[in-house]
Amino acid sequence: MKDIFDKTRTFTRAREAMEMGLYPFFQPLQDSDATTATFKGKEVVMIGSNNYLGLTTHPKVKQAAMEAIERFGTSCTGSRFLNGTLAFHLELDNRLAKFVGKEAAIVFSTGYQTNLGTISAIVGRNDFAILDKDDHASIVDGCFMARGMNQAEMRRFSHNDPDSLEYALAKLPEDAGKLVIVDGVYSMGGDIAPLPELVEICKRHGARIMVDDAHSIGVLGQGHGTAWQFGLTDEVDLIMGTFSKSLASIGGFIAGDEQTIHYIQHFARPFAFSASLPASNAAAVLAALDIIENEPEHVQRLWENAEYMRAGLKRLGFDTGTSNTPVIPIYVRDDYRTVLAWHALIEEGVYTNPVVSPGVPPNSSLLRTSYMATHRTEHLDRALKGLATVGRNLDLIPADASLEPQASS
């Protein structure tokens, strides 16, 4: 007789890494001011955070959250359908729609639930969801949910390849419903979706397009996202975003035309059967939106820091792929050496995120680095110095690699 728990007894990979002192996951930070943190008793420069604008420690954001707790307590204890809707939620729905240039928006309790709920509500029987192969796991899981609930179909196209999308759409029945879903900024590679080409292809094939802007809000389009960056706000049908990156909170939202959002609001099961966002989280997002709209220097500084680090990493000879955003991967392409590099960087006072298979395809393991508006040049220089030392020691870069600009010949 098979014991369903048998699989748990044979999973040893993580414990083996723990015994070697190289297990990088679920490790607690003792303290953090966003740009630096205390990790295992050592101060480290934090270049592994999605806190792109550094707003989690902004006084206005913290004050807004504290005032909301004083007024409403710590939880709404109910679904938005019932007792879980506060004036805060309705205000945030409206503010987010305006912020990304859409008629309406609805707030979910997490970004993950936003993708699950939106996709499973919209992609029905005999419909097709067409995904970029590098799309976030929550998008893939939303499609699985749509397939299980609605017998919907899923297709995938090569990463950031308009020709591959064209080929995928051309093979589908003309009378089928089609939703193309892409990330605006891809969270591992740090590259941007070629939205103008993708939108044009979707129009030719009668497909709708949804953009996951989890890593684009606060980053692209003066903070308003990918569609705004390309001047395509009216051409993109659905814009999804999260609060756990630039908006200094937790939660997510979907924005689009009013009728579509109204439909999602009534048919998205992860929305209907989850407690609503606590008032403190909603208030934090509202404060963050105020800051992005009124203090554009935060987005500008983010990009200055990203370009400073991109130039430094390239001078050292690191493989950073095709990143052109504040998410800059350092490709190691070997799981063991990736974790070894992470551990060595901690010793040098630099915190990165090791990403190994199956989180990325085989031979694509990397150190994920990302940068914040609140990093000072001294933070970035410390990070580059540590990266240079580890890179040379592990043969990730040439032994004579230098941060000094090469003299012109």
N, C-alpha and C positions, 0 to 999 in steps of 0.2 A: 504494500500500500504506500503510495507516494505521500510524503509530508510536504505541504506547500512551503514550509519554512526551510526546506533543504538548501535552497539557493542562498539563504542568508549565512549558512554555515560554511559554504565554500568560497565566500567573498573574502579574500585575504589581502588584496592589493593595498588597501588603505592602511591596514595594520602593519604591513611590511614597511611601508614608508614611514609610519610613526616610529617603528623600532630603529630606523636608520636616522631619525631626527630630521627627515626631509618632507614631512607631511605639511603642506602649505595651507590647508583649508580649516575653517572654523577656528581660526586663531584669534584670540581676543585682543583688541586694542585697549590699553589701560587708560589712555587719555588722548584727546585730539582737539586741535584748534583748526582743523580742516587742512591747512597746508603742512603741518607737521603732526606727528602722533608719537605716543609712547608704546613700543611694541617689545615685549619681553624685556622690559626695563631699559630699553635703548631708545633714544630719540631718533626718529626716522623722518626724512622728507617724504611726504605723501604724494606719490605720482601714480596712485592706483585708484583714484576716486572719480565718480561721475558728477561731483559737485562743481560743475564747470564754472559757474559764476561765483562760487564761494559764499552763497547766500545762506547756508545753513547756520552760520554764526553772525549774520548781519543783525545789528541791534533792532531794526524795525521789524524784521521777520520774527525774531524771538519774542519781542514785546507783543506783537499781534497774537501769537500762539498763546502766550500766558494770559492775555486778557480774555481770549475765547474760553480758556479753561475756567477762569474765574466765573464767567457768565453761564456757561453751558455744561461744565463738568468734563469728564474725560471720554465719554462715549455717548453715542445716540441710541444704542441698544435696539435698533430696529432697521428694517429695510426702508429704502426711499419710498416704497409703495405705501407704507403705513406711517408709523410714528417717527421714521428716520429722516424726514426732510425738514431742514431748518432754513430760515431765510438765507443763511450763509451759503447753502448749497445752490439755491436758485440764483443768488448773486454771482457765484462762481461759474455756474453754467453759462450765464450771459456774458460774463467777462471773458471767458475762454473763447467763446464763439467770436466775439469781437476781436480778440487778440490775434486769432489765426485767420480772420476774414471770412467767417462762415455765418450762416443764418442762425444756427442753433448748435448746442453742445450738451452733453450729459456726462456727469462725473461718476466714475466707478471707484471702488474702494482700493483697487490696485491696477497698475498698468497691465499686468498679466491677465486679470479678469476682463479688462477692456477688450483685448484682442479675442479672447475666448467668446465673450458675449456678443461682440459685434459680428464676427465672422459666422458664428453658428446661427445668429438671427437672420442674417442676410443671405447666406449661401444655402439654398434649399434643394429639394429633390430635383435631380437632373440639371442642377447648376454646377458651374466649375469655378474653383478658386485656383488662380495661376500665380505661383510663388517664385521669387528669386531664390536660387539654391542656398544663398547665405542669409535668408530671412531669419529673424529671431525665433527661438523655440516656441514662444507663446503664439506666434502666427501659425506655425505648423500644428500646434496642439489645438488651436481654434478650428483648423481645417479637419483634424481628426474628430473633433466634437461635432462638426457639421456633417461629417460622413456618418458617424454613429447615430445622430439624431435624425438626419434628413436624407440620408443616402446621397449626399453631395459628392462630387468628384474633385480630386486635387491633381494639378499638373505643376511641373517645375521647369524653369528655364535657367540657362547658364548665367552666372553672376554678372550683373551689369552689362548684359549682352542684348542690345535691342533686336538684333537679327534672330537670336534664339527665341525671344518673346514672340516675334512675328511668326516664326515657324510653329510655335506652340499654339498660338491663337488660330492660325490658318487651318489646323487639323481638327478644330472643334466644330460641332454643329452650329450653323448660323442662328438657329432659333433657341440656342441654349443661353441661359443667363451666365455672365462671365464677370468675375471680380479679380482684377490683378492687384496683388498686394506686394509692396516693396518697403524696405527701410529707407528713410531719407538719408541718414548716416548709418553705416554698418558698424556695429558696436565692437567688432574685433579688428577688421581691416582699416577702419577709419576713413573709408572712401564714401563718396556721395553718389547716390543714384542718378543716372543720366535722365532726369525727369522729362525734359522737353521731348526727347526721342520716344520715351515710353508713352507719354500722353498722346502723341501723334499716332502711334501704332494702336493704342486702345481705341481711339476714335474711329480708325479705319475698320476695326473689327467689332464695333458696338459693345466694347467692354468698359466697365467702370473701373476706376483706379482708386486704391486706398494707400495712403502713405503713413507708415509708422514713424513718427517724429520723436521717438523717445530720446534719441541722442542729437536731435536737431533743434528742439525748442531751447532758446537761450544761446544757441550757437550760430545757426544760419539765419539769413534774412533779417539782420538786426535783432535777432532773438525770436522772430516770429515763425521760423521754420523753413523747410525746404521749398514748398510751393511758393512762399513769399520771396525766397531768394531768386527763383527763376521767373517771377512774375506770372505764375500759373495758378494762383489761388482759386480762380473761378473754374479752372479746367480739371482740378483734382477734386474727386467726388467726396472722399472721406479723409479726414486728417486725425490721426490718433496721436496722443501725447501722454507722457507720464510726469509725475511730480517729483519722483525720487532722484532726478538728476538736477537740472538747473533750477527747478521750482522749489527746492528746499523742503520737501515734505514727502508724503507717500500718497499714492492714488494714481488715477489715470482719467483720460477723457476721450470721447470721440466727438468730432464736429463735422457737420455737413449741412445739407438743406433741411429745413424744419420738418418736412414730412418724413424723411428718412430717419432722422433722429427720434421723432415721435414713435415711429415703428420699432426701432431698436429698444427704446425705453420700455416698451411693453412686451417684447419678445426675447430679450437677452436674459437667459436664466442666471448667469453669474451676477447680473445686476439685481434681478428681482429677489434672489434668495441669499443676499449678503447684507450684513449690517452696513449702514452708510458711513461715509468718511466722518471721523470725529471733527467737531467744530474747530479745534485747535489746528488740525491739519489743513482744513479749508482756509482758515484765516491766514496761515503761513503762506499759502499759495497766492492769495489775494495781495498780500504785502510784497511777495516776490514779483508779481506782475507789475505792481506800481513801480518798483525799483527798475525793472527792465525797461519800462516805457519812459521813465523820467530821468534815468541815469545811464545813457548809452555808453558811457566810458567803461562799464563793466565788460560788455561784449568786445569792445575794442581791445581792452587789456588782455582778455582771454586769447584773442588771435595773435597779439604781439608775443605772448608767452609761448603759444604753440609754434609759431614760426621760429622763435629763438631756439627752441628745443629741436625742431626738425632739422634746422641747419647744423646744430651741434652734433646730433646723432649721425647725420650724413657725413660730416667732416671726419668723425671717428671711424666710419666705415660700416656701421650697423645696417642690416637689411630691414628697412621700414616699409617694404611693399609699396602700395600705391596710395597710402594715406595722404589726404589733403585737408585734414581737420585736426582739432585738438586731441583726437584719439590717435595715438601713434604706436603701432605694434613694433616690437623688436623680434623678428623671426629667428628662432633657434633651430626649429625643425627636428628636434629630438626631445622626447618627453623627459628622459632622465636629466639631460643637460639643462633643460628649461627649469626644472625644479632646483637643480644644483645652482643655477645662476640666480634664481630667486633667493635662495638661502644665502649665497655669497653677498648679494646686494644688501640684505638685511644687516649683515656684519659691517657693511660699508655705510650704513645709515640711510638706505634708500628702500622705500616700500613700493613694489610693483605687484602685478597680478599674474601668476603663472597660469597659462591656459594650455591644457594638453588634450589629446584625444580621449573621449569622443566629443569634447567641447568644440574642437576644431577637427578638420579632416586629418588623416594620418600624414605625417611629415610636414605638418603646418603648425606645430606647437610654437608658442610665442610668449613673450612677456608683454602684457598689455599695459601701456602707460597712457595716462591722460592728464590734462593740465587744467589749471584753474586761473581765473582772473586774479585771485588773491595771492598767487605765488609771487614772491619777490625774486629779483634776479639772483640774489644770494642763494635762495632755495634751488633754483634751476642749475646754478653753477655747482652746488654741492651734489646734485643728482648726476650731472654730467661727469663730474670727477669720479664718483663711485661707479658709474656705468663704464667709464674708460678702464678703471682698474680691473673690474670683473671681466669685461670684454677681452682684455689682453690675456688675463690669466686662463680663461677658458677657450682661447683661440676663436672667439666670436668676431674679433676685429684684428687687423694686422698688429704685430708687436710694436711697430713704430708709429701707430696711430696717434694723432695729436689733435687737440682742440684748436691749435693755432691755425689761422687761415694760411693756405699755401701761398708762397710768394709767386707773383706773376713772372713768367719767363720773358 
